[in-house]
Amino acid sequence: MFQMVEWVEDDVPPMAALAIAIVAVSTSAILIELSSAPSIIKAFYRVLFTTLLLAPLAVTRYRDDLNTFSRRDFFVAIITGGALAAHFVAWFESLEWTTVAASVTLVQSQPLFVAFGAWALLDERVTRRTVIGIFIALVGMIAMSFGGLLSGNVVAGQRPLYGNGLAVIGAIAAAGYVLAGRSLRQRVSLVPYVTVVYGVCTAVLFVIALTSDATIALTAYQPTEWLLFLGMAVGPGIFGHTVINWVLKYVESSVVSVSLLGEPVGSTLLALFLLAEIPGIATVLGGLVVLGGIYVTSTANGSTTDETDKSEPVEQSKQSEHSGQ
């Protein structure tokens, strides 16, 4: 793990790392669908294994950063980790009730809610372009959620309206994760930050698992299931979200946000070839509208970062960190 981090930091161009991360996060929904475990169990082990992979690095190379955590920092980390847990609970469950294409596209709409939350809670300026982008995406969300029902194109055993709603809740929770952790992330290095937040998230998911019907199935799984849990942590967790957070140190957040629009496309294609899941016309057209709205919103403040001196690594003052899926 140490060698991998050093390789990324020293030898991989940020844009190449971003491309790798997009491919990695695109596998998340597929790995979740391949697992037959309860959604809360999948979420718990996904975050637990990610935390365990990062913890040794955090306590060895970043011990000084961990020692600088104040009581207030830990309080912020608890709120951030709780929001991340809510994101995983809602999104993993949404995949039980709707298509991969719809779920991943809707949960990826978190930049819309980050923009709204930054305006409502942090008094940040919202441009006209941002408002237009949010409106476009909302139209697409409505089309995705209701178009399939009106056309009668509903797969047996699915409840697309319920699943889509959970995906939107997951996006809102992801926005809360970004907004809550923004100030802490600007003061703390990436590895100790995500290790502490993921640790809190793991604890919250563990409590939820213990209080749910899935408690009896906490460890009773075949080796294939454990490999899927580990794959969720290594792929989307380490090579996906953690690398994306590292990339944000060097690449404008608007560029990263737009690049992340490749995740729903990648996940949809993987679901088509690996799961034989064919999205309906309403999902495809509505999804394109949603992605268009996210693009408009994500690039609304792009001009403010164009003047940044790219000769030095830059920590974005208004990062749009990926939750992730």
Solvent accessible surface area in square Angstrom, and as a share of the most:
residue,aa,sasa,rsa
1,M,72,0.32
2,F,68,0.28
3,Q,134,0.60
4,M,37,0.16
5,V,17,0.10
6,E,73,0.33
7,W,119,0.42
8,V,13,0.08
9,E,66,0.29
10,D,111,0.57
11,D,99,0.51
12,V,17,0.10
13,P,81,0.51
14,P,41,0.26
15,M,103,0.46
16,A,42,0.33
17,A,2,0.02
18,L,3,0.02
19,A,58,0.45
20,I,73,0.37
21,A,0,0.00
22,I,23,0.12
23,V,103,0.59
24,A,12,0.09
25,V,0,0.00
26,S,5,0.04
27,T,40,0.23
28,S,0,0.00
29,A,1,0.01
30,I,5,0.03
31,L,34,0.17
32,I,1,0.00
33,E,53,0.24
34,L,90,0.45
35,S,7,0.04
36,S,100,0.65
37,A,4,0.03
38,P,52,0.33
39,S,15,0.10
40,I,19,0.10
41,I,0,0.00
42,K,2,0.01
43,A,0,0.00
44,F,13,0.05
45,Y,12,0.05
46,R,4,0.01
47,V,4,0.02
48,L,42,0.21
49,F,38,0.16
50,T,4,0.02
51,T,17,0.10
52,L,101,0.50
53,L,49,0.24
54,L,2,0.01
55,A,29,0.22
56,P,64,0.40
57,L,0,0.00
58,A,0,0.00
59,V,67,0.39
60,T,78,0.45
61,R,108,0.39
62,Y,35,0.13
63,R,141,0.52
64,D,108,0.56
65,D,39,0.20
66,L,41,0.21
67,N,108,0.55
68,T,96,0.56
69,F,17,0.07
70,S,54,0.35
71,R,220,0.80
72,R,145,0.53
73,D,12,0.06
74,F,94,0.39
75,F,121,0.50
76,V,18,0.10
77,A,0,0.00
78,I,99,0.50
79,I,84,0.43
80,T,0,0.00
81,G,0,0.00
82,G,25,0.24
83,A,21,0.17
84,L,0,0.00
85,A,1,0.00
86,A,48,0.37
87,H,0,0.00
88,F,6,0.03
89,V,50,0.29
90,A,7,0.06
91,W,1,0.00
92,F,0,0.00
93,E,47,0.21
94,S,0,0.00
95,L,4,0.02
96,E,78,0.35
97,W,68,0.24
98,T,3,0.02
99,T,19,0.11
100,V,0,0.00
101,A,10,0.07
102,A,3,0.03
103,S,0,0.00
104,V,0,0.00
105,T,7,0.04
106,L,0,0.00
107,V,0,0.00
108,Q,0,0.00
109,S,0,0.00
110,Q,1,0.00
111,P,11,0.07
112,L,4,0.02
113,F,44,0.19
114,V,10,0.06
115,A,22,0.17
116,F,116,0.49
117,G,8,0.07
118,A,5,0.04
119,W,131,0.46
120,A,54,0.42
121,L,138,0.69
122,L,86,0.43
123,D,129,0.67
124,E,37,0.17
125,R,167,0.61
126,V,43,0.25
127,T,23,0.13
128,R,202,0.74
129,R,105,0.38
130,T,5,0.03
131,V,86,0.50
132,I,80,0.41
133,G,0,0.00
134,I,34,0.17
135,F,135,0.56
136,I,56,0.29
137,A,0,0.00
138,L,77,0.39
139,V,71,0.41
140,G,0,0.00
141,M,14,0.06
142,I,106,0.54
143,A,43,0.33
144,M,7,0.03
145,S,15,0.10
146,F,95,0.39
147,G,19,0.18
148,G,17,0.16
149,L,69,0.34
150,L,155,0.77
151,S,72,0.46
152,G,58,0.56
153,N,88,0.45
154,V,61,0.35
155,V,90,0.52
156,A,100,0.78
157,G,67,0.65
158,Q,42,0.19
159,R,129,0.47
160,P,24,0.15
161,L,76,0.38
162,Y,91,0.35
163,G,0,0.00
164,N,3,0.01
165,G,31,0.30
166,L,25,0.12
167,A,0,0.00
168,V,34,0.20
169,I,95,0.48
170,G,0,0.00
171,A,0,0.00
172,I,87,0.44
173,A,15,0.11
174,A,0,0.00
175,A,3,0.02
176,G,28,0.27
177,Y,3,0.01
178,V,6,0.03
179,L,28,0.14
180,A,29,0.22
181,G,1,0.01
182,R,25,0.09
183,S,47,0.31
184,L,0,0.00
185,R,7,0.03
186,Q,79,0.35
187,R,130,0.47
188,V,11,0.06
189,S,44,0.28
190,L,22,0.11
191,V,9,0.05
192,P,0,0.00
193,Y,4,0.01
194,V,0,0.00
195,T,15,0.09
196,V,22,0.13
197,V,1,0.00
198,Y,11,0.04
199,G,26,0.25
200,V,27,0.16
201,C,0,0.00
202,T,14,0.08
203,A,58,0.45
204,V,51,0.29
205,L,0,0.00
206,F,75,0.31
207,V,87,0.50
208,I,65,0.33
209,A,0,0.00
210,L,80,0.40
211,T,111,0.65
212,S,41,0.26
213,D,138,0.71
214,A,9,0.07
215,T,48,0.28
216,I,161,0.82
217,A,25,0.20
218,L,33,0.17
219,T,95,0.55
220,A,80,0.62
221,Y,39,0.15
222,Q,132,0.59
223,P,95,0.60
224,T,90,0.52
225,E,18,0.08
226,W,75,0.26
227,L,123,0.61
228,L,22,0.11
229,F,0,0.00
230,L,75,0.37
231,G,25,0.24
232,M,0,0.00
233,A,0,0.00
234,V,52,0.30
235,G,19,0.18
236,P,0,0.00
237,G,2,0.02
238,I,2,0.01
239,F,60,0.25
240,G,0,0.00
241,H,3,0.02
242,T,12,0.07
243,V,11,0.06
244,I,0,0.00
245,N,1,0.01
246,W,25,0.09
247,V,0,0.00
248,L,0,0.00
249,K,74,0.31
250,Y,75,0.29
251,V,11,0.06
252,E,14,0.06
253,S,15,0.09
254,S,16,0.10
255,V,59,0.34
256,V,0,0.00
257,S,4,0.02
258,V,41,0.24
259,S,32,0.21
260,L,3,0.01
261,L,22,0.11
262,G,29,0.27
263,E,1,0.00
264,P,2,0.02
265,V,74,0.43
266,G,20,0.19
267,S,1,0.00
268,T,31,0.18
269,L,88,0.44
270,L,55,0.28
271,A,2,0.01
272,L,64,0.32
273,F,157,0.65
274,L,110,0.55
275,L,52,0.26
276,A,83,0.64
277,E,33,0.15
278,I,137,0.69
279,P,23,0.15
280,G,15,0.14
281,I,116,0.59
282,A,19,0.15
283,T,18,0.10
284,V,63,0.36
285,L,99,0.49
286,G,2,0.01
287,G,7,0.06
288,L,110,0.55
289,V,57,0.33
290,V,0,0.00
291,L,24,0.12
292,G,29,0.28
293,G,0,0.00
294,I,0,0.00
295,Y,99,0.38
296,V,28,0.16
297,T,11,0.06
298,S,14,0.09
299,T,33,0.19
300,A,14,0.11
301,N,64,0.33
302,G,11,0.11
303,S,80,0.52
304,T,84,0.49
305,T,24,0.14
306,D,100,0.52
307,E,162,0.73
308,T,42,0.25
309,D,91,0.47
310,K,148,0.63
311,S,85,0.55
312,E,115,0.51
313,P,70,0.44
314,V,39,0.23
315,E,74,0.33
316,Q,12,0.05
317,S,84,0.54
318,K,107,0.45
319,Q,3,0.02
320,S,17,0.11
321,E,7,0.03
322,H,1,0.00
323,S,3,0.02
324,G,0,0.00
325,Q,0,0.00
